[in-house]
Amino acid sequence: MKRTLAFGGIVATAGLLAAGLAAPAQAAGDVVGTPLANTGLAAYEITNFWLAENAANLIAATPYDVETKVVAKHISTGGPAADSKPGVVPAIGDEKKSTSKSKNVNLPKTSGKVFFSDGYEYVEVTNKYGWKYKVKKAKNPHWCTATSIQSAYKNLVATAGSCVYDTVGNKATMENWVFVPGYYQGKTPWGIYVGKQAFTHYDFDVYEDGDRDYAFVTVYNGVKGLHDGSGVYGGWKEVSAEVFFKFPKAWRDINFLCHRWDGKFYVWAFEDAGRLGDNVGGQGLAYNQKVGKPVFVFGYPSGSHPDGNYAYSGKTLKWSYGKTFAASASAIKAEELIGVKSSFTGEGALGSSWLVGYKNTRRLGYLNGVTIGVSDTDSNNRYDTSVSPYFDGELYGVYSAAKNLWSGSIAVPY
């Protein structure tokens, strides 16, 4: 199932998943807010979904498929125009301006992967104690790139809109959405953060406008596995009967996240890792900036170039650097994009952060773009360009709707 995007002379196709949430999206002016996991219990279940069986679902995930094909040389026409005065929001911990510089590129702690799936199925397993219970196995698990960003409660993630909203299945959002900063082969060094509510522009949600292909997602406190020496994420914790019977009866009947043993009651519990911004920081935000500024692009590119060269594995964070230029994509009503020279391949790079004013010593800058497509503009079968929506005052309006919402802890929902 693929969606075709035409960037001027570029045609990009992005595989999208069906989601299907009962809760409807709510629009306020040009902003659409959509619940991802609107209760602590739902977020707790999603956490276990990804971390069960030594994070088997995370490890099985593949990069969100973006296949890019050049049909003609890239042509930039028109271009972005600021709709109000330029503005910036300082990064977490960088509210006081720093002028320090470094020649080395130190990778930001704020970057990571967002994971989502196309549903699940129950699979019965037996733990080391001989207890049998059921876990959820992901159907078609995928990931994109994203970054932590400044907000009132240090709980906000920025990525491409198409890494959150299902524009093909028309079922609001992707399922089981989580952010894992610094993810590497099943490791979650700063915890896993379940998405609570997503925000995007009305024009992207309704019209799939490429100029508005961005999203901000509030996340719950991170969780880590209880350390029992087994390497397993999470662990059984004895609770009172009162707490046990608050869990859904269906879960109790199949021993899913709650279990009775020898007259005692247990639930599967996690350790609260705290707020996202406290653990990894958060990038600032810049909007209505002049085109032509140098930017660092940080992401997890994967897959091959058109000539078959497998340049990136998607396992580790990579960077590229260049100056932005005006771009357009009239076929998807995207007339105000920006581009940057980059060798990133498309798979996995969707949602990569574009940072202006990046400070190596603090690993912080201002988010000024997110990758929504890549292109080979000189027809040599190697990708050389990434494109992003232009961050203007309307983007700041979406950010403003998301930045002041509290989320809370989900280590044990009751």
N, C-alpha and C positions, 0 to 999 in steps of 0.2 A: 504494500500500500504506500504510494509515494505522491508527493506534492511537487509540482514543477514550478520553479521560480526563474524568471528571465531577467538577468541583471544586464540591461543594455544589450551587449552582444554576448552575454553569458547566460547559459541555461544551467540551473542547479536543481537537483531533485533531492528532497529530504523525506526519508521514511518516517512515518508518524504512527503512533500507537493509539488504539482506542482506549478510553479511560472509563467513563461511566460512573459519575458520582451522583448521589441522590440530591445533594444540596445544590440549589441553583446559584448561578453567578449573580452578583448584585452590582448594578451600575450607578455611579454617582458622577454626573457630568460626563467628562471624557475618560473616567477611570472605571475599570471593572475589577471588582474584588471577588475572588472565588475561594471557598473553603477547600483545603486539601485534607486536613485531619482536624476537624473542628472540636474534637473532644480529646482529653488526655488518654482515655481508654483506646480510642482509635489510633492515636500516635504511638502508644505503647505496643499495640499489636503490630503496627508497621515496623517498629524497631526490631521486634523479634523476627519478623518476616525476613529481614535482611541479615540478621546476626545469627540466626539459628544454624546449628550444625557447622560451627566454625566459619560463619559468614559465607556459606556455600552459594547463596544467591548473589552476593556481591562479586565473588570470584567468577561466577558464570556469566556476568554481564558483559555485553559487547558494546563497542562505541555506537552511538546513535548515527545511523547511516546517512551520510551526505555525499552523494555522487555528483561531481561537477563536470560538465562537458562544455567545451568552447565551440560555439558555432560561428563566431566572427571575432575580430579584434575588439577588445574592450574600448568603449567610447564613453567619455564623460561629457554630459551636456547639462546645462543648468547648474544645479548644485545647491548645497545647503545655504540657508539664510537664517540668521538669528531672529527669533520672534520677540525677544525682549533683551534686557541687559545681560551681559555675561555674568555668571555666578559660579561660586564654588562652595562645597561643603567640605571642611577639613576631615582628614582621616582620624580614626580612633587613635588617641595618643599623640597625634600630630597637630593638635589644635593651636599650638604655638609654632609659628613658622620656623622651619629649619633650613639652613643654607648649606649643609654639609654635602659633600660630593664624593664619589668613589668611581674608579675606573672599572672595577669588577661588577658584574651583574649578580647580585644576591637575589635569589628567587623569593617571592613573597609567600608568607605562611598563609595568607588569606585565600589562596587559590585551592580548588579541589574539584571533585566530581559530584554531579547530581545523578542519582540513580532513580529509575522508574521501571515499571513492568507492565505487561499486558495481561493482568490477572494472575491467577495462581491455582494450584491444586494441592490437596492434602496428601501427605506421605507419612506413614507410620515409622517411627524410629524407636530404638531402645538405647537408653543411656547406660553409663558405667555401673549404675546401681541396679540395673535390670528393669527399671521402670519403662513402660511403653507409653508413648504419647505421640501425637501427630503434629507435624510442622507443615508450613506452607512452602511449596516449591514454586519459584517464579516461572511464569510463562513469558518468554521473550524479554528478559531483563536487559536494559540498555543504560548508557551513561552519556552525559554531556559535561562540559566544563562550566564552572561558575566561580564566583568570588564573594567573600564576606565584604560588607560595605557598612559605612557609618549609619547609626540609627540611635534613637533615644534609649532603647533597651538592649543595644548591642546584639541584635537577633535578626539581622536582615541579610539576604543573599540576592545577588544580581546575576542574571543570565539572559540568554536569548528567549524571546517569547515562545518560540517553537520547541523549547526544552521544557515547557510547563503546560502550554495549552495545546489541545488536540484539535487542530484545524481541519483534519480530514474526517475523523470519526464523529465530529461535532458533539462530543460528550464532555465538554468543559475542559478537564485537565487530565494529565497523565496519572496513573495509579501508583500508590506506594512511593511517593516522592520524598527523597531524603538528600541531604548534602553531607559529604564527607571530606573535610579539608585534609590535604596531605595524604589522600588515599594511596596505598601501594599494596597490591596483591593480597587483599583481604585484611590489611592492617588499617586500623583507624586511630592514628596517633593522638588526635584531639577529640575523639568521639564521633558519634553519628547524630545528625540533627534532622529531625522530622519536620517537613514543611507544614505550617499551620494554615496560612492563607496566602494566596497569590494575587498580585496586582499587575494589570497591564492596561494599555490604552484601549478604549472602546473600538477604535478603528481596526486594531489588530484582531481583537476578539470577534468582531462581527464581519469585517471586510477582508481580513487577512492582509492588511496594508503593511508592506515590507518596511515602510518608513517608521513603523511602530513595533517592530519585532524585538521587543525587550520586555523583561518582567522582573519584578521585585517580589521576593517571597520571605515572609516572616517564618522563623523556625523556633521550635521549642528548645529548651536547654538540651545540651548534648547528653548522651549516655555512654557509659563504658561498661564492659563486662565485669562482674564480680570476680575477684582474683582468688580462685580456689586451687591454683596450681595445675589445672587440667588443660589450660589453654582455651577452654570453652568460653564464649561470650555469654555473660549472664550466669545465673545460678539459682537453684531452688532455695527459697527463703520461707521459713515457717511463719505463719500468720494466724490470727484468730479466726474462728469460724465466721464471725461477723464480716470480716474482710473477704474471706474466701467466697462466701455466698453472694457477694456483690458482683462477682464476675458472671458473665453470661452463662446460662445453663448449658448452651450448646458447647461452650468451651470446656465446662466441667465434665460433660458426658464423653468427650473424646480426649480428655486429659491434655487440652491445649492451653498452655500457660498457667494452668492450675491443676493440682493433683492431691489426692488423699492417700495417705500411707500410714499404716499402723495406728489408725485413730487420730492422726495429726493432719494439719492442713498446710499446703505449700503453694506458693505462687512463684513464677519465674520472674526474678527481679534483676535490675541493673543498677549501676552506680551513677549518680548524677554527676556529669562532667562540667556543669556550669554553663554560662552563656557563651555563645559563639565568639563575640567580640572580645570578651575577657581572655579567651584562650588563644586566638590567632590574630586579633586586631581586626580592623576594617578599613578598606580603602575610602578615600574621600570621593566626591562627585564634582565634575565640572560640566557645565552646560552653556550653550550659546558661545562657544569658543570659535576663534578664527580657524578656518581650514588651513592646513600647512604646518601645524605643530608636530614636533617629533613625539612618537608614542612607542612604548613597549607593549607588545602583545604577549600575554602569558596564557598558555593552554596545554591541553593534552592531545595533540594531533596523533592520528593513527591511520593506518591504511597506506595505500600506494598512490603514486602519481599516475597520470594516464599512461605513461610509458611502461608501467609495471614496477618501477623502482619503489621498494618498500622502505620509505625514508624514516618513518616514525612508528614506534611500537604502542604508544598511548599509555605506557606504564609510568612514565616520569614526566614532570612538568618541564615544558620547553618555552623558549622565548624568541621573539624576533623584534626588530627595531626599524623604524622608518618614519617618514613624514606623511601625514594624511593628504589626500587630494579628493576633489569632488567626484561623485559618481552618481549614476541614476539607474533606475529599473522600472521603466514605464509600464511594462507588461503586468507588474503587480502593484501599480500605483505608487512605486517607490522612486520619487524624484529627488529626494534629499538624503542620499547615502554618502558615506565617506569610504575611501579605500586606503589601503596601505600595502606596500610591497612586502610580501611574506611568503616563505616557502612552505608554510603549514598546509598539510593535506586536510581534506574536509572532515573525514570521519573523526569524531571525538573533539574536534576543535570548535564545534558549534558552542557558543556561549563564552568563548575566550575573552578575557578582560583586556581592554585597551587603556593603558594608564599614561597620562601626561604628568609631567613634573615628578617622575618617580625618583625617590631618594633611596639609594642603595643601602645606606647605613641603617635606615629605619624600615626599609622594605615597604614603603608606603608612597602613594601618589594619589591621583584623582582619576576615577573611572570616567572615561570619555567615549566609550564604545564597547560593543560586544559583537563578536563574529557571528554573522548569519549566513555566510557563504564564502567560497573560495573560487579562484579562477586562474586559468592559464591564458594570459593576455598576449603573449608573443608566439603562441602556436608551436611551442617546442615540446609539448606533452609533459611539461612540469608546471605545477601550480606555482604562481608567483605573486598572487594578490589575494588579500582578504577584504571583505566589505562589512560595514556596520551601519546601522541607522545613525543619523546625525542627532546628537543629544541637544535638544532645544528646551524651551520653557514648558512644552507639553510633557516631555519626559520628566522634568522636575515636578510637575503636578502629580504624575503617577507615583514618583518616589515619595512625595510629601504625604500621600494617602497611606503609604505603607510604613513610614519611618517611626510612628509613635504608638505602635500596637504591641502590647505585652503578650507573652506566650506562656512561660512557666515551665515547671519540671514535670517529667513523665516517667521517672525511674520506676516507681510503683504508682499506678493511677489512683489508688485509694489509700 
